[in-house]
Amino acid sequence: MIGAITTVNNKSGFSLLEVIGVMAVIVILSSLLLPTVIHRLDAGAQNAEVENLASIAQAIELSLRENRAWPADLASLSPNYLAMNTNQIIQNKAGFPRYYVIHPNTSGFTNAAGLAPTDLDDARFLLISHLKTDAAPTITNAAEFDAWWNTDETTTPNLKIHRGSVANWFRLLDLSADVAGGSYRIDGVATNPGCGNLTTHSRYHLPGTMVGLDEAGTYSVSEVQFSQGSDIGYRFNCGLPTGSRWRKDPSQGPSCWSLWFSSTSNVGASGASCLNSWSNAGIVQLKQPNLAFEPGTTSGTFSSITDLNNFSFSTDIAAMHYVSRNMTVGGATSPSIDLLVGDILLTVAYFTVLTSTNTITVVEDDVFVFRPDTPGNYTSGTFTYLLDNPAGAFVAITGISLVEQDTIVGGQTLQAGTFLYSRSWSANKNKIYHYTADDVGVFSTAGTTTTLIDGSNISMGGTTGGSAGVAGIDLVESNRTIGGTTLQSGQILVTLDKDDSAVGNGTPIATKENDIFILDVTTTGSGTTDATAILFLEGGDANLDSSSENIDGLTLAPTL
């Protein structure tokens, strides 16, 4: 029997049709899944860039705190402030640059100078990065910076902006002064007043700022030093005791005093610190910084208070007194006159017409008042007659001082509202007189004069009064320290119109026309005066050394 033969056919692989079907499925699935995958990849890159920018911002802030200065650029953050290499910092993972922009108003910030209050809110920076292109921001002014600051990134997902504000880190440092004098140093940079007043400083600095406050006019060694950690203010007042003139206490305290004076002639090329020339109608101030009187070396800074030639064709100041308290004088037989703080009593050397807010005609035997229109500013004002020939008609008044409070001089009480004066001519020119006015104002001629200081008794102007005469005086009515020298109530500051080789009892002193000395009086009166003399200002030390720089009028006054 012949059996049947069976054939078996085994297939291997896919048919073309099946392959095409699988590929179609893959394409369909890819078209459905790829956008999601790409979106997730983009989102991951964007989130990573946000985190990178935040890390860079923290490094910027750390550098700013530590160095108290903005980092110069992003590259400078590596490796001390950020554990990335330079390329990882300056560009994103897509290879596009990151941009670091400081607000234009604060980009030049230095901690020594600080930020002005108006710029404090602008202590901001931007980090700008784009993952698809170069962001290339143009920011040259505040408006352009704010435009980027306010940009809505949601409309451009691949644009990432980090906004950094450090305004709340800063602390206010307020340094002020009543007058010239004092100096300070902030983060190693010193500010000295030079010839003017100390520059007021009210600016914001970063914590840790080193501040030094020196009482000298040029910064050297500070009396106060601290590392700023909070808002703080100090005020300089040279009227306070040495070692405590920089204080947190905002009260002004006692006035800082200076010396005002006039000279006998016009001065040119003086060599005096900060004031090279002035006229004999000018009032010159010797003040802080670096103010010092004898014993030691006279020094200080010179400045101009006013010049009466601005109100006259030609004049010459002979005597002056600064009124330091409000008071009323006269009134016994005539209307009284109210004097205000800041008024100046003056006499001139010859007939003069003065015109400012008003016009007045005065001669050498008149004492008149100059009241500034604006307190402390003597560029304009009003003139008022105060005393008419207290020493007699046509007898020039060479020195004047108002007694502003009851003061004991050599055992004699001088009443407030009376006057001291000196006069020209004859043997009496070396005397200082006490005058009680019965009337004041124009044509006031009634009053009582007595001799307070007889120069002949203390060899001032010689024993007969025929030599040097008193050219200027000022009564010290309360104890005060000025330029390191302590003055006592009842002493009198005096300058003479000639050199004198021996002034005062006890141990006499030599004095020049450019000098001022202190009379410390034991007894007063004609024929009975006893006083010692102490040098107060040595003119040659301060370059007051020529005949034109001889001092005549003088007064102590608050510093302007």
Helices and strands as residue ranges (DSSP letters): H 16-67, G 74-77, H 86-90, E 99-102, G 117-122, E 124-130, H 142-149, G 153-155, E 159-165, G 167-169, E 171-177, E 183-186, E 189-191, E 201-205, E 209-214, E 224-228, E 232-236, E 246-247, E 257-263, E 282-292, E 299-307, G 308-310, E 317-322, E 327-329, E 337-339, E 344-348, E 352-355, E 359-362, E 366-374, E 377-388, E 397-402, E 407-409, E 412-414, E 419-423, G 427-430, E 431-437, E 447-454, G 455-458, E 470-475, E 480-482, E 485-487, E 492-496, E 500-503, E 509-511, E 516-523, E 530-537, G 539-542, G 547-549, E 551-558
